[in-house]
Amino acid sequence: MKKLADGRYEVTLRYKGRSGSRVSVAGSFNGWNKDQNPMSDKGNGMFEVTLTLNAGAHQYKFVVDGQQWLTDPKNSKRQKDSSGNENSLLDLQ
């Protein structure tokens, strides 16, 4: 995570999964759009995306093959949404 001069943050998220999968990240920062932020396949099942986000709290999940929504196993911070779903949490201050 890197704070930018304009007050926003550059955040790189990584997910380890099955090779050949299609992985994206959806969250409060993109209207939970599973197609807006695809992750790059770095090989050996490693996927990565770098986002520029405003300061504040952001909930998110990884979306595998367009159907399986998963919390970030490397981020222990969680928050429940208004529907009772548990999401990963980025708190950028």
Sequence and secondary structure as in RCSB ss.txt:
>XXXX:A:sequence
MKKLADGRYEVTLRYKGRSGSRVSVAGSFNGWNKDQNPMSDKGNGMFEVTLTLNAGAHQYKFVVDGQQWLTDPKN
SKRQKDSSGNENSLLDLQ
>XXXX:A:secstr
 EE TTS EEEEEEEE  TT  EEEEEGGGTT TTTSB EEEETTEEEEEEEE SEEEEEEEEETTTEEE  TT 
  EEE TTS EEEEEEE 
